Amino acid sequence: MKRTEETILKIHNPHTIAPPVAFYSQGIEVPAGARTLHIAGVLGVMPEGTMPIGFEAQHLQIWLNVIEILKSADMDVSDLVRLNVFSLDPSDVFMVSEGRQRFLNGHKPVSTYLAIKGLARPEFLVEMDAVAVKVD
């Protein structure tokens, strides 16, 4: 279904606060009647169950996995309203930002990036969870 004015998400980046420091929106308003898809923490595990080596490879696979989850709900990246990315190294923020720009095609969901001490297993270098909404 094509989006109409009534079904488009309303972006909130008020001029009364500082603008976003990266590729995201400060707030997104969801219209009434939207379906909501909560996506659990996604890892960079390949479809056959192997884990690629290195942050960049894992981050790429996470995006591919998220896109497949969205497809299973008849959604795409333009339906994402929230992204949370967790990695072990604060310098990963630059690759996270590049990934958002590469895969989101100009869409700017609400987003949080956190550099944390560890994930569930030592081989996990990055994890992302998300929320998507769509009005049918």
Wavefront OBJ file of the C-alpha trace (Angstrom):
o trace
v 0.000 0.000 0.000
v 1.319 3.441 -0.867
v 1.727 5.861 1.968
v -0.622 8.801 2.114
v -0.368 11.955 4.204
v -2.481 10.265 6.897
v -0.120 7.296 7.208
v 3.260 8.996 7.008
v 5.295 9.184 10.193
v 5.654 12.684 11.591
v 9.268 13.635 12.311
v 9.962 15.887 15.310
v 13.226 17.847 15.320
v 12.099 21.012 17.153
v 14.103 24.166 16.557
v 13.981 24.867 20.302
v 16.631 22.201 20.995
v 19.991 21.404 19.415
v 19.717 19.509 16.101
v 20.645 15.822 15.895
v 24.414 15.311 15.920
v 24.256 12.474 13.380
v 21.942 10.664 10.939
v 18.771 10.311 13.066
v 15.614 12.135 14.204
v 14.887 13.415 17.725
v 11.337 12.049 17.715
v 8.860 10.234 15.482
v 5.098 10.317 15.909
v 3.266 7.154 14.890
v -0.243 7.476 13.392
v -3.239 5.708 14.904
v -3.870 2.230 13.569
v -0.242 1.382 12.836
v 1.058 -2.185 13.137
v 4.151 -2.338 15.348
v 7.044 -4.763 14.890
v 9.526 -5.035 17.767
v 12.802 -6.548 16.566
v 14.925 -8.250 19.224
v 18.657 -7.715 19.492
v 19.923 -8.844 16.085
v 23.431 -10.228 15.709
v 25.567 -10.554 12.618
v 24.996 -14.303 12.340
v 24.911 -15.566 8.760
v 21.845 -17.572 7.571
v 23.779 -20.850 7.925
v 24.634 -20.006 11.556
v 28.245 -18.834 11.273
v 29.509 -15.574 12.745
v 31.650 -13.379 10.478
v 34.898 -12.030 11.887
v 35.243 -8.310 12.544
v 32.937 -5.415 13.313
v 32.334 -4.349 9.717
v 31.278 -7.827 8.557
v 29.023 -8.361 11.574
v 27.444 -4.913 11.197
v 26.717 -5.538 7.505
v 25.105 -8.897 8.291
v 22.986 -7.318 11.027
v 21.512 -4.914 8.472
v 20.813 -7.794 6.068
v 19.132 -9.739 8.901
v 17.014 -6.740 9.968
v 15.893 -6.216 6.371
v 14.801 -9.880 6.181
v 12.843 -9.537 9.440
v 11.151 -6.411 8.075
v 10.279 -8.242 4.832
v 8.676 -11.051 6.849
v 6.248 -8.434 8.238
v 5.676 -6.812 4.825
v 7.768 -3.825 5.899
v 10.972 -2.145 4.776
v 13.570 0.214 6.238
v 11.298 3.214 5.700
v 9.022 1.711 8.381
v 11.747 1.773 11.060
v 11.017 4.259 13.834
v 13.720 3.279 16.337
v 17.203 1.762 16.178
v 19.444 0.899 19.120
v 22.999 -0.165 18.328
v 25.386 -1.594 20.913
v 29.086 -2.175 20.256
v 32.239 -2.722 22.258
v 34.385 0.111 20.890
v 33.286 3.775 20.914
v 35.162 4.349 17.643
v 32.635 2.029 15.930
v 30.188 4.957 15.947
v 31.551 6.090 12.574
v 30.828 2.725 10.900
v 27.404 2.637 12.584
v 26.619 6.044 11.094
v 27.836 4.907 7.659
v 25.595 1.831 7.912
v 22.541 3.939 8.712
v 23.264 6.173 5.731
v 23.881 3.194 3.417
v 20.796 1.175 4.314
v 18.206 3.795 5.295
v 18.121 5.714 1.995
v 17.669 9.087 3.701
v 15.154 7.819 6.302
v 16.108 8.960 9.817
v 14.547 6.879 12.598
v 15.066 7.732 16.242
v 18.416 6.181 17.103
v 20.674 5.461 20.050
v 24.261 4.218 19.889
v 25.935 2.825 23.000
v 29.486 1.568 23.457
v 29.237 -1.073 26.160
v 31.606 -3.342 28.063
v 30.391 -6.587 26.540
v 27.679 -8.507 24.718
v 26.355 -12.020 25.434
v 29.408 -13.793 23.948
v 32.970 -12.614 23.296
v 32.665 -13.141 19.511
v 29.704 -10.719 19.337
v 31.057 -7.259 18.481
v 27.816 -5.424 17.667
v 24.077 -5.877 18.184
v 21.064 -3.893 17.006
v 17.421 -3.889 18.026
v 14.675 -1.945 16.305
v 11.027 -0.960 16.175
v 9.094 -0.573 12.920
v 5.531 0.605 12.308
v 3.275 0.459 9.287
v -0.290 1.456 8.524
v -1.930 -0.999 6.133
l 1 2 3 4 5 6 7 8 9 10 11 12 13 14 15 16 17 18 19 20 21 22 23 24 25 26 27 28 29 30 31 32 33 34 35 36 37 38 39 40 41 42 43 44 45 46 47 48 49 50 51 52 53 54 55 56 57 58 59 60 61 62 63 64 65 66 67 68 69 70 71 72 73 74 75 76 77 78 79 80 81 82 83 84 85 86 87 88 89 90 91 92 93 94 95 96 97 98 99 100 101 102 103 104 105 106 107 108 109 110 111 112 113 114 115 116 117 118 119 120 121 122 123 124 125 126 127 128 129 130 131 132 133 134 135 136
